[in-house]
Amino acid sequence: MSRQWKIAVLPGDGIGPEVTDQALRVLDAVRRRFDLVFETAEAVVGGAALDREGTPLPEATLLLCRESDAVLFGAVGGPRWDHLEGELRPEAGLLGLRKGLGLYANLRPAKLFPALAAQCPLRPEISGGDFDLLFVRELTGGIYFGQPRGISGEAGARVGVNTEVYSEAEVERVARRAFQLAGKRRRKLASVDKANVLESSRLWRDTVTRLAGEYPEVELEHIYVDNAAMQLIRRPRDLDVVVTTNMFGDILSDEAAALTGSIGLLPSASLGDGPQGFYEPIHGSAPDLAGQGKANPLAAILSLAMLLRHSLDLPEAAAAVERAVEQVLTAGYRTPDLGQGRPVSTQGMGALVVEALAADR
């Protein structure tokens, strides 16, 4: 009997349900193409969960995710919930899932497809017409979570405090993951920090340097974050895997996203110690596009490819999905965010990927 995988599906808010639907269409095509068995179960999160359950992360949703082999996520948030604060904001559901599932390494590819080279804001002699980067961002530590934090004092004299904190163990686990990934790619790892100013970055650099001895096949380069921001513009093709802190990774991966032509193309994976992972497009909920059939589903579809590769250990199926996406782009099909070409809707783009996947033999 074929193995059966269970996938939790959290469409969320805004365009989340639309793009997730197209990813599920592709998942069904993968099932038929490779004769696999998938069980999917849907749950609410974010604003949708607030409206139905009064909380952005119901216990039943977290339980479903913990019992699943992987989580396919859409997006959360929107203006209708912007008046809420703290733990009642839709985004708190996403943070709760990351914490509840023990996910500490966020993988964000930034790939320029040759068919979209004209969409890259860099000159062709710099972009080379294509590049393929992978950011490994530490996800559960650093300044976003460090204590103490907060705003204190009287009006006119208030003080805001956030604390950058990393333990050696936190750095080691994400750096080890980055070394392993680099070993499967071009064997180049850039570690980004601010060790000339920050003690937390000195610990980061010391830890990464120590681990490098365990991975002699990987070439390690240390780069200060300000220089890294510049090198992304000057020589993106020279970079391969980039590992960095929570805040630096948040900023640099968005910079890299702008170089690919559209944030609507970029998937992500959040991983912990085991194979279970959390997969989402990085474009957010884009509520202004919801229900119009204009959203680009390719980031959600490529997130599905990452799910197949990293959590289900189905590299052949993952590669087939990625080839199908590239074939559709090469044929000139474009959602509105991708500029001139053969215009297609959200649903139309999903159908084209399904067709290309079925024809890939």
Phi, psi and omega in degrees: 000136180294146176294144177247130178254142178254127182240122174279133183243119181240088184296322177077225192240173175056233180278358181309308180299324182293313182286327178294322177303319181289324175297323179290327174298319179291322176301319178295323177294323175297318178304313182290318185295322186248006178056056182248167181237118178238139170247127178245143177223130186259146177214165182264151177205161176070220181298321178300322178288323176300316181294324185268321189244349181081010178213145182285346179219087177297149179302323181296326178293313179297320179297316178302315181296320180294331182271358184258161177283335181197162180237127174255120190240145179266273180192160177227156173106166180163163186298334182293343179246008185293340181282347181280158183232159170055233187289353178264355178287146179306324182296338178296333177295320179294314179297322179295323177294316179300315180291315184293336180259000178067041184264120185236350181240117181257117181261121180233100175289149172225098186242131173264111177287137179307325181294343182247019183303326181291342179278345181287132181287351178277153174296147183303325181290343176268312182288333184072005181083348176194149169204164185213099181252156173225116175270133173245105186256128174295136196245342189238005180234201177078198189292339179288339185236348186295151176241145004281161176209158177137180178238129181225167177102172180276158179305134181092345180223027182288156179231130176254135184229130166227147188239127176271113182229130172222136171267159178300322181295321179296318180292317185298317185291322180283325178293322178298317177300318181294318177300317181296318179293319179298325180295339179264357181246239183264008174062038176230129180232125173254123177258123187254129181209189173225054188292345177282350183231320191255131176296323179298326178287330176294320174297317178303310183295317179300318183291315180296319179298317179299318181292334184303331179296338178276350183230065185296340180283349182258128177277119183260134176231132174262134181225132171293149189297322180294321176293323179298320178299323179288318183293332175299328179275325186274325186210058183300331182287342179279346181264150179234276175256133180239123177247136183199180185285174183301306184290315180298321179293323177301315184285310186293324180291329175288325175299314179296325179301322181295336182281344184276349179107331178194135175292344178289359180257352196257120177268177171204160175225139174241124189234155174241217182280335182257188181284339182299137181216171184235124192236127184208147168290151185266004189282349180082185191277341177038060185301336179291342179259350187301135175080004183257354181070021182257346185291144178275118181273001188292328177295321177293320180293320177289332172296322175299319178300319177296322177300314180299321184283310191273324183261324184261354179056050179238067185297327180294317178294319179299314180296324179295320177296316180296321177295320180298317177299313181296322179296319179295318178293320179297328178286354173096006181285138186217129163282165188305329182290344185264003175082206186294146178158205177271103189295142182211151181274175175306309182293323179295321178295318177299317180297322180293321178294319177300317180296316180293324179293319179295328182275352183278102182234000000 
